[in-house]
């Protein structure tokens, strides 16, 4: 009976790895999270360029925190947008 309690959680964790969203690009399969992170990074760079152009970049707070969080939030938003299921 105790062996069953050890095996069931392991099997439950392995079932989450059954299907990973992959995107084929030129014959190679890339994980979805990687493309979402890359898109969010480019969006953050564009937002930063706009903020610098408008002279608002200095008022944002610590740049390492602000731009890291922008990239992280952008990654999650792109993931939700493209991989809802």
N, CA and C atoms as a LAMMPS dump frame, in Angstrom:
ITEM: TIMESTEP
0
ITEM: NUMBER OF ATOMS
255
ITEM: BOX BOUNDS ff ff ff
-5.0000000000000000e+02 5.0000000000000000e+02
-5.0000000000000000e+02 5.0000000000000000e+02
-5.0000000000000000e+02 5.0000000000000000e+02
ITEM: ATOMS id mol type element x y z
1 1 1 N 0.811 -1.185 0
2 1 2 C 0 0 0
3 1 3 C 0.859 1.256 0
4 2 1 N 1.944 1.284 0.779
5 2 2 C 2.811 2.46 0.836
6 2 3 C 3.567 2.639 -0.484
7 3 1 N 3.807 1.531 -1.17
8 3 2 C 4.491 1.612 -2.462
9 3 3 C 3.61 2.336 -3.485
10 4 1 N 2.307 2.134 -3.384
11 4 2 C 1.363 2.801 -4.265
12 4 3 C 1.411 4.317 -4.058
13 5 1 N 1.577 4.756 -2.811
14 5 2 C 1.651 6.184 -2.524
15 5 3 C 2.94 6.807 -3.047
16 6 1 N 3.947 6.03 -3.293
17 6 2 C 5.191 6.528 -3.871
18 6 3 C 5.087 6.582 -5.386
19 7 1 N 4.488 5.588 -5.99
20 7 2 C 4.43 5.487 -7.448
21 7 3 C 3.428 6.462 -8.052
22 8 1 N 2.283 6.66 -7.423
23 8 2 C 1.249 7.531 -7.988
24 8 3 C 1.711 8.976 -8.187
25 9 1 N 2.368 9.618 -7.233
26 9 2 C 2.832 10.994 -7.484
27 9 3 C 3.88 11.063 -8.603
28 10 1 N 4.718 10.055 -8.691
29 10 2 C 5.72 10.038 -9.76
30 10 3 C 5.043 9.925 -11.118
31 11 1 N 4.058 9.069 -11.227
32 11 2 C 3.327 8.936 -12.48
33 11 3 C 2.549 10.209 -12.822
34 12 1 N 2.006 10.859 -11.818
35 12 2 C 1.28 12.107 -12.047
36 12 3 C 2.214 13.19 -12.572
37 13 1 N 3.438 13.25 -12.054
38 13 2 C 4.395 14.243 -12.53
39 13 3 C 4.863 13.937 -13.946
40 14 1 N 5.017 12.688 -14.272
41 14 2 C 5.46 12.316 -15.611
42 14 3 C 4.388 12.552 -16.669
43 15 1 N 3.138 12.531 -16.282
44 15 2 C 2.083 12.755 -17.264
45 15 3 C 2.081 14.189 -17.768
46 16 1 N 2.64 15.113 -17.02
47 16 2 C 2.735 16.497 -17.471
48 16 3 C 3.735 16.681 -18.596
49 17 1 N 4.612 15.743 -18.789
50 17 2 C 5.627 15.836 -19.825
51 17 3 C 5.206 15.157 -21.125
52 18 1 N 3.961 14.761 -21.228
53 18 2 C 3.524 13.989 -22.389
54 18 3 C 3.602 14.795 -23.68
55 19 1 N 3.077 15.997 -23.69
56 19 2 C 3.05 16.799 -24.908
57 19 3 C 3.632 18.17 -24.604
58 20 1 N 4.702 18.49 -25.265
59 20 2 C 5.264 19.824 -25.108
60 20 3 C 5.054 20.588 -26.404
61 21 1 N 4.617 21.839 -26.316
62 21 2 C 4.39 22.601 -27.533
63 21 3 C 5.714 22.933 -28.219
64 22 1 N 5.867 22.426 -29.415
65 22 2 C 7.06 22.685 -30.205
66 22 3 C 6.646 23.324 -31.519
67 23 1 N 7.48 24.21 -31.995
68 23 2 C 7.194 24.927 -33.226
69 23 3 C 8.279 24.591 -34.235
70 24 1 N 7.91 24.036 -35.397
71 24 2 C 8.923 23.717 -36.401
72 24 3 C 9.354 24.975 -37.166
73 25 1 N 10.644 25.225 -37.173
74 25 2 C 11.216 26.336 -37.931
75 25 3 C 12.37 25.785 -38.746
76 26 1 N 12.215 25.797 -40.063
77 26 2 C 13.239 25.309 -40.992
78 26 3 C 13.679 23.885 -40.657
79 27 1 N 12.755 23.05 -40.277
80 27 2 C 13.042 21.649 -40.026
81 27 3 C 13.477 21.325 -38.61
82 28 1 N 13.719 22.333 -37.794
83 28 2 C 14.114 22.096 -36.402
84 28 3 C 12.946 22.467 -35.492
85 29 1 N 12.771 21.723 -34.428
86 29 2 C 11.679 21.978 -33.498
87 29 3 C 12.194 22.763 -32.296
88 30 1 N 11.577 23.912 -32.054
89 30 2 C 11.957 24.76 -30.936
90 30 3 C 10.831 24.742 -29.903
91 31 1 N 11.173 24.754 -28.623
92 31 2 C 10.119 24.781 -27.603
93 31 3 C 9.379 26.114 -27.633
94 32 1 N 8.105 26.054 -27.339
95 32 2 C 7.273 27.244 -27.385
96 32 3 C 7.721 28.332 -26.428
97 33 1 N 8.185 27.951 -25.246
98 33 2 C 8.594 28.952 -24.267
99 33 3 C 9.785 29.757 -24.754
100 34 1 N 10.65 29.126 -25.542
101 34 2 C 11.829 29.829 -26.042
102 34 3 C 11.424 30.913 -27.026
103 35 1 N 10.477 30.616 -27.885
104 35 2 C 10.022 31.616 -28.843
105 35 3 C 9.233 32.727 -28.153
106 36 1 N 8.473 32.383 -27.127
107 36 2 C 7.757 33.407 -26.365
108 36 3 C 8.738 34.335 -25.637
109 37 1 N 9.78 33.773 -25.074
110 37 2 C 10.784 34.583 -24.374
111 37 3 C 11.531 35.488 -25.346
112 38 1 N 11.837 34.981 -26.533
113 38 2 C 12.529 35.79 -27.536
114 38 3 C 11.641 36.933 -28.005
115 39 1 N 10.371 36.652 -28.246
116 39 2 C 9.44 37.703 -28.644
117 39 3 C 9.281 38.756 -27.569
118 40 1 N 9.205 38.333 -26.323
119 40 2 C 9.07 39.272 -25.209
120 40 3 C 10.329 40.115 -25.04
121 41 1 N 11.484 39.52 -25.288
122 41 2 C 12.727 40.281 -25.201
123 41 3 C 12.768 41.382 -26.254
124 42 1 N 12.378 41.053 -27.484
125 42 2 C 12.349 42.066 -28.539
126 42 3 C 11.316 43.15 -28.232
127 43 1 N 10.167 42.76 -27.679
128 43 2 C 9.149 43.748 -27.306
129 43 3 C 9.665 44.67 -26.202
130 44 1 N 10.401 44.12 -25.251
131 44 2 C 10.977 44.93 -24.178
132 44 3 C 12.007 45.905 -24.723
133 45 1 N 12.808 45.456 -25.682
134 45 2 C 13.794 46.36 -26.294
135 45 3 C 13.112 47.497 -27.048
136 46 1 N 12.008 47.205 -27.714
137 46 2 C 11.268 48.251 -28.422
138 46 3 C 10.65 49.23 -27.429
139 47 1 N 10.077 48.704 -26.339
140 47 2 C 9.493 49.563 -25.305
141 47 3 C 10.568 50.441 -24.686
142 48 1 N 11.742 49.883 -24.446
143 48 2 C 12.836 50.67 -23.883
144 48 3 C 13.259 51.784 -24.829
145 49 1 N 13.348 51.489 -26.125
146 49 2 C 13.729 52.509 -27.105
147 49 3 C 12.7 53.643 -27.136
148 50 1 N 11.426 53.299 -27.031
149 50 2 C 10.377 54.324 -27.003
150 50 3 C 10.491 55.162 -25.733
151 51 1 N 10.74 54.506 -24.6
152 51 2 C 10.877 55.244 -23.337
153 51 3 C 12.089 56.171 -23.356
154 52 1 N 13.173 55.736 -23.947
155 52 2 C 14.362 56.589 -24.055
156 52 3 C 14.069 57.77 -24.968
157 53 1 N 13.38 57.512 -26.066
158 53 2 C 13.026 58.569 -27.009
159 53 3 C 12.122 59.614 -26.355
160 54 1 N 11.197 59.172 -25.501
161 54 2 C 10.292 60.084 -24.797
162 54 3 C 10.907 60.653 -23.517
163 55 1 N 12.142 60.267 -23.22
164 55 2 C 12.87 60.715 -22.026
165 55 3 C 12.148 60.306 -20.736
166 56 1 N 11.626 59.093 -20.714
167 56 2 C 10.929 58.556 -19.54
168 56 3 C 11.654 57.356 -18.925
169 57 1 N 12.734 56.939 -19.499
170 57 2 C 13.424 55.737 -19.026
171 57 3 C 14.022 55.932 -17.631
172 58 1 N 14.38 57.169 -17.28
173 58 2 C 14.997 57.417 -15.981
174 58 3 C 13.996 57.303 -14.834
175 59 1 N 12.724 57.467 -15.114
176 59 2 C 11.697 57.481 -14.072
177 59 3 C 11.119 56.103 -13.779
178 60 1 N 11.632 55.071 -14.393
179 60 2 C 11.042 53.74 -14.274
180 60 3 C 11.483 52.969 -13.034
181 61 1 N 12.558 53.33 -12.431
182 61 2 C 13.068 52.567 -11.294
183 61 3 C 14.347 51.835 -11.687
184 62 1 N 14.76 50.85 -10.912
185 62 2 C 15.991 50.121 -11.231
186 62 3 C 15.83 49.366 -12.566
187 63 1 N 16.65 49.696 -13.557
188 63 2 C 16.474 49.104 -14.89
189 63 3 C 16.542 47.58 -14.912
190 64 1 N 17.412 46.976 -14.114
191 64 2 C 17.54 45.522 -14.138
192 64 3 C 16.253 44.856 -13.679
193 65 1 N 15.581 45.463 -12.712
194 65 2 C 14.322 44.908 -12.205
195 65 3 C 13.182 45.185 -13.183
196 66 1 N 13.092 46.411 -13.647
197 66 2 C 11.972 46.819 -14.505
198 66 3 C 11.979 46.054 -15.821
199 67 1 N 13.12 46.016 -16.485
200 67 2 C 13.159 45.379 -17.799
201 67 3 C 13.127 43.851 -17.701
202 68 1 N 13.654 43.307 -16.619
203 68 2 C 13.526 41.859 -16.419
204 68 3 C 12.067 41.468 -16.214
205 69 1 N 11.363 42.25 -15.413
206 69 2 C 9.946 41.962 -15.181
207 69 3 C 9.104 42.196 -16.431
208 70 1 N 9.461 43.212 -17.22
209 70 2 C 8.758 43.423 -18.49
210 70 3 C 8.914 42.212 -19.407
211 71 1 N 10.122 41.685 -19.467
212 71 2 C 10.368 40.514 -20.302
213 71 3 C 9.628 39.298 -19.766
214 72 1 N 9.632 39.113 -18.471
215 72 2 C 8.937 37.978 -17.863
216 72 3 C 7.426 38.057 -18.079
217 73 1 N 6.856 39.223 -17.859
218 73 2 C 5.422 39.398 -18.072
219 73 3 C 5.078 39.218 -19.545
220 74 1 N 5.912 39.757 -20.427
221 74 2 C 5.692 39.573 -21.861
222 74 3 C 5.751 38.117 -22.272
223 75 1 N 6.665 37.366 -21.678
224 75 2 C 6.767 35.935 -21.972
225 75 3 C 5.497 35.208 -21.577
226 76 1 N 5.001 35.504 -20.374
227 76 2 C 3.765 34.86 -19.917
228 76 3 C 2.576 35.248 -20.78
229 77 1 N 2.49 36.512 -21.161
230 77 2 C 1.368 36.956 -21.998
231 77 3 C 1.402 36.29 -23.374
232 78 1 N 2.577 36.186 -23.967
233 78 2 C 2.68 35.51 -25.258
234 78 3 C 2.355 34.028 -25.122
235 79 1 N 2.788 33.42 -24.025
236 79 2 C 2.485 32.002 -23.8
237 79 3 C 0.977 31.789 -23.702
238 80 1 N 0.306 32.645 -22.942
239 80 2 C -1.145 32.528 -22.808
240 80 3 C -1.829 32.799 -24.145
241 81 1 N -1.329 33.756 -24.887
242 81 2 C -1.936 34.121 -26.162
243 81 3 C -1.839 32.992 -27.19
244 82 1 N -0.68 32.351 -27.281
245 82 2 C -0.449 31.352 -28.323
246 82 3 C -0.691 29.906 -27.88
247 83 1 N -0.537 29.618 -26.601
248 83 2 C -0.641 28.235 -26.117
249 83 3 C -1.682 28.125 -25.006
250 84 1 N -2.91 28.439 -25.276
251 84 2 C -3.957 28.412 -24.264
252 84 3 C -4.284 27.003 -23.791
253 85 1 N -4.284 26.044 -24.676
254 85 2 C -4.682 24.698 -24.28
255 85 3 C -3.536 24.06 -23.636
